[in-house]
Amino acid sequence: MPALAKVSARQVKEPDPIRLPEIPTGARIDADTLRALSVLHHRFNKGIRGGRKLILRACDMSRIDLSGLDLEGADMLGCDFSGSRLETTSLRFANLFGSNFSEANLTDADCERADMRGTRFDGADLSYANFAQADLRAGQVIDAEDADDVQPSGAASFVGAMLRGTDLSEVRMKGANLSESRLIAVRMVQTDARSVNFGRTQLSSVDMHGSHLADADFGMANLDRASRLTANLMRSSNIAQLPSQSLIDEKLTLHAHWVESDGKLGSRADFSNQDLSGTDLSGRMLAAAVMSNCVLVGTNLAGAHLAAADLKGANLMGANFDNADLRGTDLRSACLRNARMDAIKSGELSGTGLKTRTASSA
Protein backbone atom coordinates (compact mmCIF):
# COMPACT_ATOMS: atom_id res chain seq x y z
CA MET A 1 0.00 0.00 0.00
CA PRO A 2 1.50 3.41 -0.95
CA ALA A 3 1.96 6.14 1.62
CA LEU A 4 -1.35 7.60 2.70
CA ALA A 5 -2.26 10.55 0.49
CA LYS A 6 -4.59 13.42 1.33
CA VAL A 7 -6.88 15.24 -1.08
CA SER A 8 -8.36 18.68 -0.33
CA ALA A 9 -11.78 19.94 -1.34
CA ARG A 10 -10.16 22.97 -3.00
CA GLN A 11 -8.52 20.69 -5.57
CA VAL A 12 -11.83 19.26 -6.84
CA LYS A 13 -14.26 22.19 -6.91
CA GLU A 14 -13.26 23.31 -10.40
CA PRO A 15 -15.79 21.77 -12.82
CA ASP A 16 -13.36 21.62 -15.76
CA PRO A 17 -12.54 17.87 -16.05
CA ILE A 18 -9.10 18.59 -17.52
CA ARG A 19 -7.92 20.23 -14.30
CA LEU A 20 -9.37 17.69 -11.86
CA PRO A 21 -6.81 15.64 -9.94
CA GLU A 22 -6.94 11.87 -9.85
CA ILE A 23 -7.70 10.42 -6.41
CA PRO A 24 -4.84 8.07 -5.52
CA THR A 25 -5.55 4.57 -4.26
CA GLY A 26 -5.68 4.48 -0.47
CA ALA A 27 -6.15 8.24 -0.03
CA ARG A 28 -7.73 9.65 3.12
CA ILE A 29 -10.73 11.73 2.00
CA ASP A 30 -12.50 14.16 4.33
CA ALA A 31 -16.23 15.00 4.26
CA ASP A 32 -15.84 18.31 2.41
CA THR A 33 -13.78 16.67 -0.30
CA LEU A 34 -16.28 13.89 -0.85
CA ARG A 35 -19.15 16.37 -0.96
CA ALA A 36 -17.30 18.30 -3.67
CA LEU A 37 -16.66 15.07 -5.57
CA SER A 38 -20.32 14.11 -5.20
CA VAL A 39 -21.36 17.38 -6.90
CA LEU A 40 -19.22 16.48 -9.92
CA HIS A 41 -20.61 12.94 -9.84
CA HIS A 42 -24.17 14.28 -9.78
CA ARG A 43 -23.36 16.43 -12.84
CA PHE A 44 -21.99 13.32 -14.55
CA ASN A 45 -25.20 11.36 -13.81
CA LYS A 46 -27.30 14.22 -15.20
CA GLY A 47 -25.14 14.62 -18.32
CA ILE A 48 -24.13 18.16 -17.33
CA ARG A 49 -20.87 19.55 -18.73
CA GLY A 50 -17.97 19.42 -16.28
CA GLY A 51 -19.22 16.32 -14.47
CA ARG A 52 -17.06 13.34 -13.63
CA LYS A 53 -17.93 9.87 -12.41
CA LEU A 54 -16.77 9.20 -8.86
CA ILE A 55 -14.19 6.39 -8.92
CA LEU A 56 -12.31 5.57 -5.71
CA ARG A 57 -10.14 2.60 -4.76
CA ALA A 58 -9.48 1.53 -1.15
CA CYS A 59 -9.95 5.09 0.11
CA ASP A 60 -10.39 5.92 3.80
CA MET A 61 -13.67 7.75 4.52
CA SER A 62 -14.12 6.46 8.05
CA ARG A 63 -15.69 8.44 10.92
CA ILE A 64 -17.02 11.34 8.81
CA ASP A 65 -20.51 12.68 8.04
CA LEU A 66 -21.66 11.77 4.52
CA SER A 67 -25.37 12.07 5.21
CA GLY A 68 -27.64 13.00 2.31
CA LEU A 69 -25.04 12.67 -0.45
CA ASP A 70 -26.07 11.50 -3.93
CA LEU A 71 -23.57 8.74 -4.75
CA GLU A 72 -25.81 6.81 -7.11
CA GLY A 73 -23.74 4.64 -9.45
CA ALA A 74 -20.42 5.65 -7.88
CA ASP A 75 -17.51 3.21 -8.08
CA MET A 76 -15.95 2.89 -4.61
CA LEU A 77 -14.33 -0.51 -4.46
CA GLY A 78 -12.78 -1.63 -1.17
CA CYS A 79 -13.35 1.68 0.63
CA ASP A 80 -13.55 2.18 4.38
CA PHE A 81 -16.72 3.89 5.67
CA SER A 82 -16.48 2.45 9.19
CA GLY A 83 -18.04 4.63 11.88
CA SER A 84 -19.34 7.16 9.33
CA ARG A 85 -22.81 8.69 9.07
CA LEU A 86 -24.66 7.96 5.84
CA GLU A 87 -28.26 8.73 6.81
CA THR A 88 -30.47 9.19 3.71
CA THR A 89 -27.40 8.80 1.47
CA SER A 90 -28.12 7.40 -1.99
CA LEU A 91 -25.91 4.45 -2.90
CA ARG A 92 -28.24 3.05 -5.57
CA PHE A 93 -26.41 1.03 -8.25
CA ALA A 94 -23.08 1.88 -6.60
CA ASN A 95 -20.11 -0.48 -6.73
CA LEU A 96 -19.09 -0.98 -3.10
CA PHE A 97 -17.47 -4.37 -3.56
CA GLY A 98 -15.43 -5.34 -0.49
CA SER A 99 -16.10 -2.10 1.38
CA ASN A 100 -16.36 -1.69 5.15
CA PHE A 101 -19.39 -0.07 6.82
CA SER A 102 -18.78 -1.47 10.31
CA GLU A 103 -20.35 0.67 13.07
CA ALA A 104 -21.66 3.10 10.42
CA ASN A 105 -25.12 4.69 10.51
CA LEU A 106 -27.04 4.00 7.29
CA THR A 107 -30.51 4.90 8.57
CA ASP A 108 -32.82 5.53 5.58
CA ALA A 109 -29.93 5.00 3.15
CA ASP A 110 -30.88 3.80 -0.35
CA CYS A 111 -28.69 0.87 -1.47
CA GLU A 112 -31.05 -0.52 -4.09
CA ARG A 113 -29.26 -2.80 -6.61
CA ALA A 114 -25.86 -1.86 -5.22
CA ASP A 115 -22.94 -4.27 -5.65
CA MET A 116 -21.99 -4.98 -2.04
CA ARG A 117 -20.35 -8.36 -2.40
CA GLY A 118 -18.03 -9.14 0.49
CA THR A 119 -19.06 -5.94 2.32
CA ARG A 120 -19.00 -5.63 6.12
CA PHE A 121 -21.80 -4.04 8.16
CA ASP A 122 -20.77 -5.36 11.58
CA GLY A 123 -22.41 -3.31 14.35
CA ALA A 124 -23.96 -0.92 11.82
CA ASP A 125 -27.39 0.74 12.14
CA LEU A 126 -29.31 -0.15 8.97
CA SER A 127 -32.74 0.94 10.19
CA TYR A 128 -35.19 1.65 7.35
CA ALA A 129 -32.43 1.30 4.74
CA ASN A 130 -33.37 -0.01 1.29
CA PHE A 131 -31.26 -2.92 0.00
CA ALA A 132 -33.83 -4.21 -2.51
CA GLN A 133 -32.17 -6.35 -5.20
CA ALA A 134 -28.68 -5.58 -3.88
CA ASP A 135 -25.88 -8.13 -4.35
CA LEU A 136 -24.59 -9.21 -0.93
CA ARG A 137 -22.94 -12.46 -1.90
CA ALA A 138 -19.35 -13.40 -1.11
CA GLY A 139 -16.63 -11.66 -3.10
CA GLN A 140 -12.91 -11.21 -3.49
CA VAL A 141 -10.87 -8.02 -3.44
CA ILE A 142 -7.92 -7.90 -5.81
CA ASP A 143 -4.98 -5.72 -4.83
CA ALA A 144 -4.81 -2.85 -7.33
CA GLU A 145 -0.99 -3.03 -7.50
CA ASP A 146 -0.79 -6.76 -8.05
CA ALA A 147 -3.68 -8.43 -9.84
CA ASP A 148 -2.22 -11.85 -8.98
CA ASP A 149 -2.58 -11.12 -5.25
CA VAL A 150 -6.18 -12.18 -4.58
CA GLN A 151 -7.44 -11.48 -1.05
CA PRO A 152 -10.68 -13.26 -0.12
CA SER A 153 -13.07 -10.82 1.48
CA GLY A 154 -15.49 -13.59 2.37
CA ALA A 155 -19.23 -13.34 2.74
CA ALA A 156 -21.09 -10.14 3.53
CA SER A 157 -21.13 -9.68 7.29
CA PHE A 158 -23.81 -8.09 9.52
CA VAL A 159 -22.61 -9.33 12.92
CA GLY A 160 -24.35 -7.38 15.70
CA ALA A 161 -26.08 -5.03 13.22
CA MET A 162 -29.48 -3.39 13.76
CA LEU A 163 -31.98 -3.91 10.93
CA ARG A 164 -35.30 -2.30 11.83
CA GLY A 165 -37.77 -1.79 9.00
CA THR A 166 -34.98 -2.62 6.54
CA ASP A 167 -35.87 -3.79 3.02
CA LEU A 168 -33.93 -6.90 2.02
CA SER A 169 -36.39 -8.05 -0.63
CA GLU A 170 -34.95 -9.90 -3.64
CA VAL A 171 -31.44 -9.53 -2.22
CA ARG A 172 -28.80 -12.09 -3.15
CA MET A 173 -27.03 -12.85 0.12
CA LYS A 174 -26.11 -16.51 0.00
CA GLY A 175 -23.72 -17.37 2.82
CA ALA A 176 -23.98 -13.97 4.55
CA ASN A 177 -23.27 -13.75 8.29
CA LEU A 178 -26.15 -12.20 10.27
CA SER A 179 -25.16 -13.67 13.64
CA GLU A 180 -26.12 -11.71 16.79
CA SER A 181 -27.94 -9.10 14.71
CA ARG A 182 -31.48 -7.81 15.27
CA LEU A 183 -34.05 -7.99 12.48
CA ILE A 184 -37.26 -6.21 13.44
CA ALA A 185 -40.13 -5.72 10.96
CA VAL A 186 -37.69 -6.46 8.11
CA ARG A 187 -38.99 -7.15 4.60
CA MET A 188 -37.14 -10.20 3.28
CA VAL A 189 -39.42 -11.29 0.44
CA GLN A 190 -38.05 -13.46 -2.41
CA THR A 191 -34.56 -13.20 -0.91
CA ASP A 192 -31.79 -15.69 -1.63
CA ALA A 193 -30.77 -16.46 1.94
CA ARG A 194 -29.31 -19.91 1.37
CA SER A 195 -26.64 -20.88 3.89
CA VAL A 196 -27.06 -17.59 5.78
CA ASN A 197 -25.85 -17.67 9.38
CA PHE A 198 -28.69 -16.47 11.63
CA GLY A 199 -26.97 -17.76 14.79
CA ARG A 200 -28.11 -15.93 17.93
CA THR A 201 -30.07 -13.50 15.79
CA GLN A 202 -33.32 -11.87 16.94
CA LEU A 203 -35.97 -12.08 14.21
CA SER A 204 -39.20 -10.30 15.08
CA SER A 205 -42.06 -9.83 12.57
CA VAL A 206 -39.74 -10.57 9.63
CA ASP A 207 -41.59 -11.15 6.34
CA MET A 208 -39.79 -14.05 4.61
CA HIS A 209 -42.44 -14.98 2.03
CA GLY A 210 -40.86 -16.73 -0.94
CA SER A 211 -37.31 -16.55 0.43
CA HIS A 212 -34.86 -19.39 -0.18
CA LEU A 213 -33.63 -20.56 3.23
CA ALA A 214 -32.04 -23.90 2.36
CA ASP A 215 -29.14 -24.67 4.73
CA ALA A 216 -29.69 -21.43 6.66
CA ASP A 217 -28.48 -21.87 10.23
CA PHE A 218 -30.82 -20.61 12.96
CA GLY A 219 -28.73 -21.95 15.86
CA MET A 220 -29.82 -20.25 19.10
CA ALA A 221 -31.79 -17.65 17.12
CA ASN A 222 -34.93 -16.03 18.48
CA LEU A 223 -37.37 -16.65 15.62
CA ASP A 224 -40.79 -15.39 16.70
CA ARG A 225 -44.10 -16.94 15.66
CA ALA A 226 -44.93 -14.15 13.20
CA SER A 227 -41.65 -14.74 11.35
CA ARG A 228 -42.06 -18.53 11.36
CA LEU A 229 -45.46 -18.25 9.72
CA THR A 230 -43.96 -16.48 6.67
CA ALA A 231 -40.92 -18.74 6.18
CA ASN A 232 -40.30 -22.10 4.54
CA LEU A 233 -37.94 -23.64 7.09
CA MET A 234 -38.10 -27.22 5.82
CA ARG A 235 -34.46 -27.23 4.70
CA SER A 236 -33.10 -24.86 7.37
CA SER A 237 -31.19 -26.14 10.39
CA ASN A 238 -30.97 -25.71 14.18
CA ILE A 239 -34.41 -24.15 14.64
CA ALA A 240 -35.26 -23.98 18.33
CA GLN A 241 -38.52 -25.55 19.49
CA LEU A 242 -41.24 -23.13 20.52
CA PRO A 243 -43.01 -24.75 23.50
CA SER A 244 -46.48 -23.71 24.60
CA GLN A 245 -46.94 -21.79 27.85
CA SER A 246 -48.83 -24.73 29.35
CA LEU A 247 -45.89 -27.05 28.63
CA ILE A 248 -43.47 -24.57 30.20
CA ASP A 249 -45.63 -24.29 33.34
CA GLU A 250 -45.93 -28.08 33.60
CA LYS A 251 -42.17 -28.54 33.35
CA LEU A 252 -41.55 -25.86 35.98
CA THR A 253 -44.03 -27.44 38.40
CA LEU A 254 -42.44 -30.88 38.05
CA HIS A 255 -38.97 -29.35 38.40
CA ALA A 256 -39.93 -27.56 41.63
CA HIS A 257 -41.09 -30.90 43.07
CA TRP A 258 -37.83 -32.49 41.92
CA VAL A 259 -35.73 -29.83 43.69
CA GLU A 260 -37.80 -29.81 46.90
CA SER A 261 -37.78 -33.63 47.19
CA ASP A 262 -34.06 -33.87 46.47
CA GLY A 263 -34.77 -35.75 43.25
CA LYS A 264 -37.30 -38.23 44.65
CA LEU A 265 -40.40 -36.66 43.05
CA GLY A 266 -41.17 -34.82 39.85
CA SER A 267 -38.55 -34.50 37.13
CA ARG A 268 -35.62 -32.27 36.24
CA ALA A 269 -36.53 -29.54 33.73
CA ASP A 270 -34.79 -29.78 30.37
CA PHE A 271 -35.24 -26.73 28.13
CA SER A 272 -32.13 -27.31 26.01
CA ASN A 273 -32.40 -26.08 22.40
CA GLN A 274 -35.82 -24.52 23.05
CA ASP A 275 -36.98 -20.94 22.51
CA LEU A 276 -38.26 -19.29 25.69
CA SER A 277 -37.73 -15.73 24.47
CA GLY A 278 -39.82 -13.10 26.21
CA THR A 279 -41.15 -15.58 28.77
CA ASP A 280 -41.72 -14.38 32.34
CA LEU A 281 -39.66 -16.69 34.54
CA SER A 282 -39.14 -14.19 37.35
CA GLY A 283 -38.81 -15.79 40.76
CA ARG A 284 -39.21 -19.33 39.35
CA MET A 285 -37.34 -22.35 40.65
CA LEU A 286 -34.77 -23.30 37.99
CA ALA A 287 -31.93 -24.58 40.19
CA ALA A 288 -29.96 -27.30 38.34
CA ALA A 289 -32.25 -26.98 35.30
CA VAL A 290 -30.81 -27.98 31.92
CA MET A 291 -31.01 -24.95 29.59
CA SER A 292 -27.99 -25.39 27.35
CA ASN A 293 -28.30 -23.70 23.94
CA CYS A 294 -31.66 -22.31 25.06
CA VAL A 295 -32.92 -19.07 23.48
CA LEU A 296 -33.84 -16.62 26.25
CA VAL A 297 -33.77 -13.29 24.39
CA GLY A 298 -35.51 -10.65 26.50
CA THR A 299 -36.64 -13.23 29.05
CA ASN A 300 -37.47 -12.01 32.55
CA LEU A 301 -35.39 -14.04 35.02
CA ALA A 302 -35.38 -11.43 37.80
CA GLY A 303 -35.13 -13.13 41.16
CA ALA A 304 -35.07 -16.59 39.58
CA HIS A 305 -33.33 -19.47 41.37
CA LEU A 306 -30.72 -20.59 38.83
CA ALA A 307 -28.10 -22.06 41.16
CA ALA A 308 -26.16 -24.87 39.41
CA ALA A 309 -28.27 -24.43 36.25
CA ASP A 310 -26.71 -25.39 32.92
CA LEU A 311 -26.88 -22.37 30.57
CA LYS A 312 -23.92 -23.25 28.36
CA GLY A 313 -24.21 -21.66 24.93
CA ALA A 314 -27.56 -20.02 25.71
CA ASN A 315 -28.66 -16.85 23.93
CA LEU A 316 -29.36 -14.43 26.78
CA MET A 317 -29.40 -11.14 24.84
CA GLY A 318 -31.38 -8.54 26.78
CA ALA A 319 -32.42 -11.00 29.49
CA ASN A 320 -33.13 -9.63 32.99
CA PHE A 321 -31.20 -11.42 35.76
CA ASP A 322 -31.61 -8.74 38.43
CA ASN A 323 -31.48 -10.31 41.93
CA ALA A 324 -31.21 -13.81 40.45
CA ASP A 325 -29.25 -16.60 42.16
CA LEU A 326 -26.46 -17.63 39.77
CA ARG A 327 -24.19 -19.43 42.23
CA GLY A 328 -22.61 -22.42 40.51
CA THR A 329 -24.36 -21.60 37.23
CA ASP A 330 -22.60 -22.60 34.01
CA LEU A 331 -22.69 -19.66 31.56
CA ARG A 332 -19.80 -20.70 29.36
CA SER A 333 -20.21 -19.70 25.70
CA ALA A 334 -23.49 -17.93 26.53
CA CYS A 335 -24.34 -14.63 24.83
CA LEU A 336 -24.97 -12.00 27.53
CA ARG A 337 -25.09 -8.90 25.34
CA ASN A 338 -27.31 -6.21 26.92
CA ALA A 339 -28.33 -8.58 29.73
CA ARG A 340 -29.23 -6.95 33.07
CA MET A 341 -27.39 -8.47 36.03
CA ASP A 342 -27.84 -6.09 38.96
CA ALA A 343 -27.57 -7.47 42.50
CA ILE A 344 -27.10 -11.08 41.38
CA LYS A 345 -25.74 -13.82 43.62
CA SER A 346 -22.70 -15.46 42.05
CA GLY A 347 -19.66 -17.48 42.98
CA GLU A 348 -19.43 -20.83 44.75
CA LEU A 349 -22.56 -22.80 45.68
CA SER A 350 -22.03 -24.02 49.23
CA GLY A 351 -21.57 -27.77 49.59
CA THR A 352 -21.19 -28.48 45.89
CA GLY A 353 -17.83 -27.09 44.85
CA LEU A 354 -19.54 -25.49 41.85
CA LYS A 355 -18.73 -21.89 40.95
CA THR A 356 -20.39 -19.49 38.54
CA ARG A 357 -18.64 -20.05 35.22
CA THR A 358 -18.56 -17.63 32.31
CA ALA A 359 -16.47 -17.40 29.15
CA SER A 360 -13.87 -15.38 31.06
CA SER A 361 -13.70 -17.78 34.00
CA ALA A 362 -13.78 -21.07 32.07
N, C-alpha and C positions, 0 to 999 in steps of 0.2 A: 504494500500500500504506500503510495507517495506521501510526502509530508503534507499535513493538513493545510489546505488552502482556505482563504477567506474571500468572500465576494461581497462587495458593498452594493447597496441599493442605488447609489449614484451612478454606478457603472451600467445599469440596465434600464434606466428610465428613458433614454433616447430611443424613439421608435424606429429609427433608421436601422434595418437589419444588418447593414454592412458594418456598422460601428459597434454592434453588440458583442460583448465578450463571450467566449465559450465557458461553460461552467465545468471546472475540472472534476474528474472522478474523485469522490471522497471529500469534497469541499464541505465546510461548515457554512450553512446558510441561515441567516437570521430572518425574523418574521417580516421586516420591512423589505428585504431583498426578495423574498418569495412573493410578497404581495405585488411588487413591481413586475416580477416575472409573470405572475398570473394575469396581469393586465395585458401584457403582450400575448400571452396564450389565448386569452379571451378574444383579442383582435384576430388572431390566427383562426380560431373556430368560426368567427363571424365573416371571415374573408375580407377583413379590413386591412388596407395597406399599412405596412410597418409591423404587422403581427409576426409572432414566431412561436412555433410549437415548443412547449416545455418538455425538455429531455434532460433528465438527471440520472446519474449512476452512483449508487452507494453514498449519497450525500447525507450529511448529518443535520436533521431538522428537529432534533429532540428538544423537549421542554420549552416550546414556544407556542404562541397563540396564532393558529391558522384558521380560526373560526370564520365561516361565511365565504371562504374563497371559492372561486369557480375554477376547478382543476379538471373539468370534464375532458377525458381523452388524453390527459397528460401521461408521459412516459417516465416513470420514476422507479426504476428497477433497483431492488436491494437497498432502499433508503431507510433511514432510521427516524421514525416519528414518535419514539417512545416518550411517554409523559407529556405529549403535546395536546393542545385543545383543538379539536376539529369539529365543533358543534356546527351543524347545518352546512358543513363543507360539501361541495359537490365533487365526488370522485367517480362519477358515472363513466363507464367505458375506459377508465384509466388502467394503465399497466403498472401494477404495484407488486409484481412478482418478487417473492422473497423479502418483502419489506417487514419492518418491525413497528407495530403499534402497541406494544406492551404498556400498560398503565395509561394509555391515552384516553381522552374523552371524545367519543364519536357520536354523542347524542344527536339524533335527527340528521346524521350525515347520510348522503345518498351515494351508495356504492353499487348501484344497479349495473349488472353486466361487467363489473370490473374484473380484471385478471389479478387474483390475489392468491395464486398458487404458492404454497409454502410460507404464507404470511403468518405472523404471530400477533395475537390479540390478548396475550396473557394479562389478566387483571384489568383489562380495559372496560370502560363503560360504553356499551353499544345500544343503550336504550333508544327505542324508536328509530333506529337506523334501518335503512333499506338496502338489503343485500340481494334482492330478487335477481335470479339468473346469474349471480356472480360465480366465478370459478375459484373454489377453495380447496382444490385437490392438492396432493403433494406435488412438489416441484424441486428443481435443482437450480442453484445459482452458479453461474460460470464466472470465474475471475476475469475481469475485463483485460488484464495484462497478459493472461496466459489461458487461452481457450482450452488447453488440455487439462487444466487444473479444475476439475469439477467438484464442487462442494455441495453435498446433499443438504438441502434445507429442511427436508422432511415434510410431514403433513402440516396443514394449517393447525394452529394451536390457539385454543380459547381457555386455557386453564385459569380458573378463578374469575372468569369474566362475568359481567352483568349484562344479560340480554332481556330487557323488559319491553314488550311491544315491538320487538325486532322482527323484520320481515326476512325470512330465510327461504321463501318459496322458490321452487325450481332451482335451488342452488346445487351445484355439484361439489360435494364435500366428502367424498369417500375417504375413509381413514383419518378424518380430522379428530383432534383431541379436545373434547369439551369437558374433561374431568373437573370436578369441583366448581363448575360454573352454575349460574342460576338462570333458568329460562322461564320467564313468567309472561303468560299471554303472548307467546311467540307464534308467528305464522310460519309453519314448516310444511307447506302443502307441496306435493309432487317433488320433494327434495330427494336427491341421491345421498342417503346417509348410511350407505353400506359400510360396515366395519368401523363406524364412528365409536369413539370411546366416550360413553356417558357416565363413567365411573364416578360415584359420589356426587352426581349432578342433581340439582333440584329442578324438576320439571313440573310446572304448575299451569294448568289450562293451556297447554301447548297443542295447537292444531296440526296433527301429523297425517291428515287425510292424503292417501295416495303416495306417501313417502316410502322409499325403499330402505328397509331397516335390517336387511339380511346381515347376519354376523355382527350387528351392533351390540356393544357390551354395556349392559345396564347394571354392572356390579355395584351394589350398595347405593344405587341411585334412588332418589325419592320421586317416584313416578305416580302422580296423583290419578284418581279415578277418571277425571275429566280427560286427561291426556291419554290414558289407556284406551278409552272408548273410541278415540280417533285413529289409533295406530294398529297396524298389522305387525304383531310381535311374534308371529309363529316361528320365524327363523332368527330371532334375536336371542341373546344369551344373558344369564345371570339376573333374571327379573325377580325381584323380591316378592314373596307372597304378600297378599293384602288381606289379613284376617279380619273377620267381622268383630264388632265391639263385644258381642255376646261371647265369642270364643276367647277373646282377650280376658274378659271378666272371669270366665270359667277357669282359665289357666291360673289367674292370679289367686283365686279362692283356693284351688287345690294346692298351689305353692305355699300359701300362708299356712295351711294345715301341715304341709310337709316340714316347714321350718319350725313351727310350734311343737310338733311331735318328735322333733329330732329325727325325721326321716321315716317314722313308723306309719304315718297316715298321709293321704294325699299324694301328690307327685311333684317332682321338681319341674319348674317352668322352663321350657326351651323355646325361645323366640329367635333362634339363630336363622339368619338369611330372610327374616320377615320385615315387612315395612310397617312400623308403628309411628310414622311421622305425624306430628300434631296431636298425638294422643295425650290425654291428661293422666299421668301416672304419679301425680304429686302425692307424697305421703304413703305410697303403696309399699308392700313388703316384697322386695326383689333380692333379698340377700341370697347369694350363691346361685342366682338365676343364670341360665345360659343364654347370652344375647350376642354371641360373636357374629360379626358381619351383619348385625341388625341395622336397619335404617331408622334413625330416631331424630330426623331433621325437625327442629322446632318443637320437640316433645317437652312437656312439662314434667320434670323429675324433681321439682323442689321438695325438699324434705323426704325424699324417697330413701328407703333402706336398701342400699346397694352393696353392703359389705360382702366381700369375697365374690362378687358377681363377675362373670366373664363377659367383658365388652371388647374383646380383641377385634380390631378391624372394623368396629362399628362406625357408622356415619352419624356424628353427633353435632353437626352444624347447627348453631343457633339454639341448641337445647338448653334448658334451664335446670341447673344442678344446685341452685341456692339452698343452703342448709341440708344438703343430702349427705348421707353416710357413705363415704367411698373408701373406708379402711379395707385394705386387702384387695381392692378392686383391680382387675387386670384391664388396663386401657391401652395396651401396646398396639401400635398401628392404627389407633382410632383417630378419626378426624374431629378435632375439637374447635374448629374455626368458629368464632363468634359465640361460643358457648359461654353461658353465665355460670360462675363457680364461686359465688360469694359465700363465705362462712361455711364451707364444706368441712367435713371430718375426713382426714386422710392419714396415711401412714400405716403402722402395723396394727393388725387386728389381734387383740389379746388372745393368747392361747392357741393360735394357729400358725404363727410364724409367717403369715402372709402380710405383704406390704402393698400399698398402692403402687401400681406399676404403670408407667407411661412410656412413650417413645424415648424420652430423655433418661429414664431411669432403668430401662431394660438392660 
